[in-house]
Structure formats: structure tokens, C-alpha cells
Amino acid sequence: MKTDQQYYEEGKSIQTYMNEMGMLKEESFAVYEQFQLPADGFAEELKQYQLHFLTITEDWCGDAMMINPVIRKLAEAADIEMRVALRDADTDLIDRHLTNGGRAIPMILIFNNQGHLLGKWGPRSPKAQQIVDEVRAALPPKEDPSFAEKQKVAFGSLRKRYTEEPALWSDVYDSFKETILDILK
């Protein structure tokens, strides 16, 4: 059985992954190009810790479409290598990092330079989770004949918000930063 670090070593760079995305590529790059890191000194502070990140993701995931570019910006500014493992290519990795029993993505694994897993973050920030919970609560029961269509419309609207609302990007950054700071205490 492979270690989390071995998945990292075998992973593609986040740059290669984003360049090769087949779905939600345009939206993901829109977030990447528009998101500005806060001038809070955090990226500079991170450089001293020699961390590396592995995101477990898939290109069809709306959450990943927004989150990966935000974390990529931080990683680049902090000289942190960020790589990608595809969730569905080998579910052994995500099955070690379930969220409430589910294979929710993206899941960002945070390692030190010895390859030890220090912690993880994901699948979304608190504000995004609140929005997702509200969207899901407004859907009809799964048995309802209109469920699939209403879910498609709701998630399309959610993806649009993820692409157009900088406050959501900032919430991702702030939440991820808080997790890193807790790990490094």
C-alpha cells in the first residue's frame, strides 16, 4: 500500500493538472487569474517551513474548480510545491481522508519536507459549506422526478458564484491559512 507521500511523489504538478483540465478549466483559470493574495505576509512566513501540498481532486468538481487555484496562488508565492492526485484514479488515498464518511474533494494534504503528513484541509471553506448546505436543503427529495434537473440548475448557479464572488475565494484562503497556522503551532 502506497503512503500519502508516495501519492505526492507520483502526482502531477498543479500547473500541469490545470493546463490539462478537460472540464471547468476556463472557470478555474478565471479564479486563478483574478484572485489576489492578501498582503498579510503569510506566504513569506510559510517559506521557512519547507512544506508541500497534495490536492486530491477531479476536474469536474465545482469546489475544486474554485479552491485549487486559490491554494495554488499561495503555494507559488510561498515556494511550496503543490501536486495533484486524482480521486477516482485510485480511491485508496481518498478513502484515508473521508469527510463524514464520503469521498468529498478537494482535500489538500499538508506535508513537511520529510514527507510526514501534518494535516489536511477540505473539502470547502465554512462559507462555501453554508452555501452548499442551503442549496441542498432547497432541493426536492431525491425520489422527486424533478430532482436531477433542479440539482443540475442549483449546482450550475453555485459554480457561477464560485467563479464570480471574490469573497468566497478569500474565505478559502482564510480558512486554509487558519488550518496551516494551527498545524504549525
KOLDOSE-840073 format. One line per 5 residues: number of its first residue (from 1); their letters; for each residue x, y, z of N, C-alpha, C. Coordinates in steps of 0.02 Angstrom, whole numbers, plus 50000, padded with zeros to 5 digits. Layout:
# residues N
NUM	a	X,Y,Z,X,Y,Z,X,Y,Z ~ ...
END
This chain:
# residues 185
1	mktdq	50042,49941,50000,50000,50000,50000,50045,50062,50000 ~ 50028,50109,49956,50067,50170,49950,50053,50217,50008 ~ 50104,50255,50025,50096,50306,50077,50067,50370,50044 ~ 50042,50414,50086,50018,50479,50061,50075,50515,50024 ~ 50135,50511,50051,50193,50544,50020,50208,50513,49952
6	qyyee	50199,50448,49944,50210,50417,49878,50159,50442,49827 ~ 50098,50453,49848,50049,50483,49802,50072,50553,49782 ~ 50099,50590,49829,50125,50656,49814,50181,50650,49761 ~ 50228,50606,49774,50286,50598,49729,50264,50579,49658 ~ 50211,50540,49652,50186,50518,49587,50139,50569,49554
11	gksiq	50119,50619,49592,50069,50667,49567,50096,50715,49516 ~ 50049,50742,49477,50065,50795,49428,50072,50861,49467 ~ 50108,50907,49438,50109,50974,49467,50040,51005,49458 ~ 50023,51052,49501,49958,51086,49494,49955,51124,49428 ~ 50011,51150,49406,50013,51186,49342,49995,51140,49285
16	tymne	50026,51081,49282,50011,51032,49230,49939,51010,49233 ~ 49916,50996,49293,49846,50974,49302,49798,51027,49275 ~ 49807,51089,49294,49761,51142,49272,49765,51151,49196 ~ 49824,51147,49169,49832,51154,49096,49797,51097,49058 ~ 49792,51039,49089,49763,50980,49056,49690,50968,49074
21	mgmlk	49661,51012,49114,49591,51001,49135,49546,50995,49074 ~ 49499,50947,49078,49451,50938,49024,49384,50972,49039 ~ 49371,50983,49103,49308,51015,49124,49325,51072,49171 ~ 49284,51124,49169,49289,51182,49214,49357,51217,49212 ~ 49394,51206,49158,49460,51237,49151,49456,51313,49147
26	eesfa	49411,51337,49105,49405,51410,49096,49386,51443,49162 ~ 49339,51414,49198,49318,51442,49262,49375,51440,49314 ~ 49412,51385,49314,49467,51378,49361,49521,51430,49348 ~ 49537,51440,49284,49587,51490,49267,49561,51561,49280 ~ 49496,51572,49274,49468,51637,49290,49480,51653,49364
31	vyeqf	49468,51606,49407,49482,51616,49479,49556,51628,49489 ~ 49598,51586,49458,49670,51592,49466,49695,51661,49445 ~ 49671,51685,49390,49694,51749,49363,49668,51809,49404 ~ 49610,51802,49434,49580,51858,49470,49596,51860,49545 ~ 49609,51802,49575,49622,51801,49647,49689,51834,49663
36	qlpad	49687,51880,49710,49747,51913,49734,49760,51893,49806 ~ 49820,51869,49820,49837,51852,49889,49836,51915,49931 ~ 49810,51910,49992,49812,51968,50037,49885,51986,50053 ~ 49898,52048,50065,49965,52071,50083,49974,52063,50158 ~ 49969,52000,50181,49972,51986,50253,50037,51953,50274
41	gfaee	50084,51943,50227,50148,51914,50244,50147,51839,50254 ~ 50090,51808,50247,50084,51736,50261,50127,51693,50214 ~ 50126,51709,50150,50166,51670,50102,50240,51673,50120 ~ 50264,51732,50138,50335,51739,50158,50349,51698,50221 ~ 50303,51700,50268,50311,51662,50330,50314,51587,50316
46	lkqyq	50274,51564,50269,50272,51492,50254,50337,51466,50225 ~ 50375,51508,50192,50437,51486,50160,50484,51451,50208 ~ 50485,51471,50271,50531,51443,50319,50515,51370,50339 ~ 50454,51348,50323,50432,51282,50347,50444,51225,50297 ~ 50460,51241,50235,50475,51190,50184,50420,51137,50181
51	lhflt	50360,51160,50169,50303,51116,50162,50293,51096,50090 ~ 50249,51047,50079,50223,51033,50012,50152,51008,50019 ~ 50113,51020,49965,50041,51006,49966,50023,50955,49912 ~ 49975,50913,49928,49945,50867,49880,49870,50878,49881 ~ 49841,50896,49824,49769,50903,49821,49739,50841,49788
56	itedw	49692,50811,49823,49654,50756,49794,49594,50789,49761 ~ 49586,50779,49696,49538,50819,49659,49514,50783,49597 ~ 49468,50815,49562,49445,50795,49495,49423,50858,49459 ~ 49430,50860,49394,49417,50922,49357,49343,50938,49349 ~ 49298,50891,49364,49226,50904,49359,49198,50936,49423
61	cgdam	49238,50940,49475,49215,50962,49541,49213,51039,49545 ~ 49155,51066,49557,49147,51138,49563,49186,51168,49622 ~ 49187,51133,49679,49226,51157,49736,49300,51161,49717 ~ 49326,51108,49686,49396,51106,49666,49412,51161,49615 ~ 49364,51174,49571,49372,51225,49520,49389,51293,49552
66	minpv	49360,51307,49609,49373,51370,49644,49432,51364,49692 ~ 49437,51310,49728,49486,51304,49783,49557,51292,49758 ~ 49566,51247,49710,49634,51232,49687,49673,51294,49664 ~ 49642,51340,49625,49679,51399,49604,49698,51445,49662 ~ 49656,51450,49712,49671,51491,49771,49732,51463,49808
71	irkla	49731,51397,49820,49787,51366,49855,49849,51367,49812 ~ 49841,51360,49746,49898,51364,49701,49932,51432,49706 ~ 49893,51485,49708,49922,51553,49715,49965,51558,49778 ~ 49938,51532,49834,49976,51534,49896,50039,51492,49890 ~ 50032,51432,49863,50090,51387,49856,50145,51419,49814
76	eaadi	50126,51449,49759,50176,51481,49716,50211,51538,49752 ~ 50173,51579,49787,50202,51636,49823,50248,51614,49880 ~ 50235,51556,49907,50274,51530,49964,50328,51480,49943 ~ 50336,51471,49878,50385,51422,49851,50370,51352,49877 ~ 50306,51334,49879,50285,51268,49901,50263,51229,49840
81	emrva	50290,51169,49833,50269,51127,49777,50201,51097,49792 ~ 50156,51103,49745,50088,51077,49751,50077,51027,49695 ~ 50056,50968,49713,50043,50916,49664,49972,50891,49670 ~ 49952,50849,49622,49883,50827,49615,49880,50751,49613 ~ 49832,50723,49649,49812,50653,49642,49738,50652,49624
86	lrdad	49722,50616,49572,49652,50612,49551,49615,50563,49596 ~ 49561,50586,49624,49522,50546,49672,49500,50480,49642 ~ 49473,50481,49582,49442,50422,49553,49491,50374,49521 ~ 49554,50394,49512,49604,50351,49482,49626,50296,49531 ~ 49624,50312,49596,49644,50264,49648,49611,50287,49713
91	tdlid	49555,50257,49729,49515,50280,49786,49547,50263,49854 ~ 49601,50225,49854,49635,50209,49916,49655,50273,49954 ~ 49681,50321,49917,49704,50383,49950,49646,50421,49981 ~ 49594,50435,49943,49538,50474,49970,49503,50436,50026 ~ 49503,50369,50022,49470,50330,50075,49506,50337,50142
96	rhltn	49567,50361,50143,49603,50376,50205,49583,50445,50232 ~ 49551,50485,50190,49537,50555,50208,49464,50573,50194 ~ 49419,50531,50217,49348,50541,50206,49322,50601,50247 ~ 49269,50631,50222,49234,50684,50257,49164,50658,50273 ~ 49149,50649,50337,49084,50622,50357,49068,50558,50319
101	ggrai	49118,50516,50309,49108,50453,50276,49107,50456,50200 ~ 49115,50516,50171,49111,50524,50098,49177,50545,50068 ~ 49182,50534,50003,49243,50550,49965,49242,50621,49939 ~ 49230,50669,49983,49224,50739,49964,49292,50768,49943 ~ 49291,50808,49890,49351,50840,49864,49337,50914,49851
106	pmili	49390,50953,49847,49460,50934,49853,49479,50925,49926 ~ 49530,50885,49936,49560,50875,50002,49634,50892,49993 ~ 49656,50942,50029,49726,50965,50025,49765,50934,50082 ~ 49814,50892,50066,49858,50862,50116,49920,50905,50123 ~ 49941,50916,50184,49996,50961,50200,50052,50919,50232
111	fnnqg	50110,50920,50199,50168,50880,50221,50226,50925,50240 ~ 50269,50899,50284,50332,50933,50297,50384,50907,50246 ~ 50445,50934,50249,50494,50914,50198,50521,50843,50208 ~ 50505,50811,50263,50522,50740,50272,50468,50694,50245 ~ 50414,50723,50220,50360,50683,50192,50309,50659,50243
116	hllgk	50310,50687,50303,50261,50669,50353,50198,50712,50344 ~ 50141,50680,50346,50077,50715,50342,50065,50753,50406 ~ 50060,50820,50399,50050,50863,50458,49976,50876,50470 ~ 49938,50877,50417,49867,50891,50423,49835,50895,50354 ~ 49770,50912,50355,49734,50916,50292,49680,50970,50298
121	wgprs	49658,50992,50240,49605,51043,50236,49558,51024,50179 ~ 49494,51033,50190,49446,51022,50137,49383,50991,50166 ~ 49334,50983,50125,49330,50996,50054,49310,51066,50035 ~ 49291,51107,50084,49273,51177,50067,49278,51220,50129 ~ 49276,51285,50118,49279,51333,50173,49211,51337,50209
126	pkaqq	49209,51366,50269,49146,51370,50305,49090,51406,50266 ~ 49106,51462,50234,49055,51500,50197,49029,51458,50138 ~ 49074,51427,50101,49053,51384,50045,49011,51326,50071 ~ 49030,51297,50128,48991,51242,50156,48921,51265,50173 ~ 48915,51324,50201,48849,51351,50219,48806,51359,50155
131	ivdev	48836,51385,50103,48800,51394,50040,48779,51326,50011 ~ 48824,51278,50011,48808,51211,49985,48751,51180,50026 ~ 48754,51187,50092,48701,51160,50135,48634,51192,50118 ~ 48634,51258,50107,48572,51293,50089,48545,51270,50021 ~ 48590,51262,49973,48570,51238,49906,48540,51168,49910
136	raalp	48573,51124,49947,48548,51056,49954,48481,51054,49990 ~ 48472,51096,50041,48410,51097,50079,48351,51120,50036 ~ 48365,51161,49986,48312,51187,49943,48291,51138,49888 ~ 48330,51084,49879,48313,51035,49827,48256,50990,49850 ~ 48218,50965,49802,48166,50917,49820,48197,50850,49841
141	pkedp	48159,50804,49869,48187,50738,49886,48214,50704,49823 ~ 48264,50660,49833,48295,50626,49776,48245,50586,49735 ~ 48192,50564,49767,48141,50524,49733,48098,50566,49686 ~ 48098,50631,49697,48058,50677,49657,48082,50675,49584 ~ 48036,50669,49536,48056,50666,49466,48094,50728,49442
146	sfaek	48085,50784,49476,48119,50846,49455,48187,50855,49489 ~ 48206,50808,49533,48268,50815,49572,48330,50826,49528 ~ 48341,50783,49480,48402,50786,49439,48409,50853,49404 ~ 48354,50876,49374,48357,50940,49338,48368,50999,49386 ~ 48333,50997,49443,48340,51052,49492,48410,51051,49523
151	qkvaf	48438,50993,49533,48506,50988,49560,48556,51016,49509 ~ 48547,51000,49446,48592,51025,49393,48590,51101,49391 ~ 48531,51130,49393,48523,51203,49392,48555,51234,49455 ~ 48541,51204,49512,48568,51231,49576,48644,51229,49577 ~ 48673,51174,49555,48746,51168,49556,48778,51212,49503
156	gslrk	48743,51224,49447,48767,51271,49396,48770,51341,49424 ~ 48719,51360,49462,48716,51425,49494,48772,51432,49546 ~ 48784,51377,49582,48837,51377,49632,48905,51386,49599 ~ 48918,51351,49544,48981,51358,49508,48991,51430,49484 ~ 48936,51461,49462,48939,51531,49440,48961,51575,49498
161	rytee	48932,51565,49556,48952,51604,49616,49025,51592,49633 ~ 49047,51529,49629,49116,51513,49644,49164,51549,49597 ~ 49142,51561,49535,49184,51593,49485,49183,51669,49491 ~ 49130,51696,49520,49120,51769,49517,49122,51805,49584 ~ 49128,51769,49640,49124,51802,49705,49191,51799,49742
166	palws	49231,51853,49737,49296,51854,49770,49292,51842,49846 ~ 49237,51858,49877,49230,51846,49949,49235,51771,49964 ~ 49211,51729,49919,49217,51656,49929,49290,51634,49923 ~ 49327,51664,49877,49397,51648,49869,49436,51667,49932 ~ 49419,51726,49959,49452,51749,50020,49436,51704,50079
171	dvyds	49375,51678,50081,49356,51632,50135,49397,51568,50131 ~ 49408,51543,50070,49451,51484,50060,49521,51499,50088 ~ 49549,51555,50066,49616,51574,50088,49620,51578,50164 ~ 49573,51614,50194,49573,51624,50267,49566,51558,50304 ~ 49522,51515,50281,49512,51451,50313,49573,51406,50308
176	fketi	49603,51405,50248,49664,51365,50237,49721,51392,50280 ~ 49728,51458,50281,49780,51490,50321,49772,51471,50395 ~ 49711,51473,50420,49697,51455,50489,49718,51382,50504 ~ 49703,51338,50457,49723,51267,50465,49799,51261,50468 ~ 49833,51294,50423,49907,51291,50422,49935,51319,50487
181	ldilk	49910,51375,50509,49935,51404,50571,49923,51358,50631 ~ 49866,51324,50633,49853,51276,50686,49903,51218,50683 ~ 49919,51196,50623,49966,51140,50614,50036,51160,50637 ~ 50056,51221,50623,50124,51243,50636,50136,51267,50707 ~ 50084,51269,50748,50091,51292,50818,50138,51247,50857
END
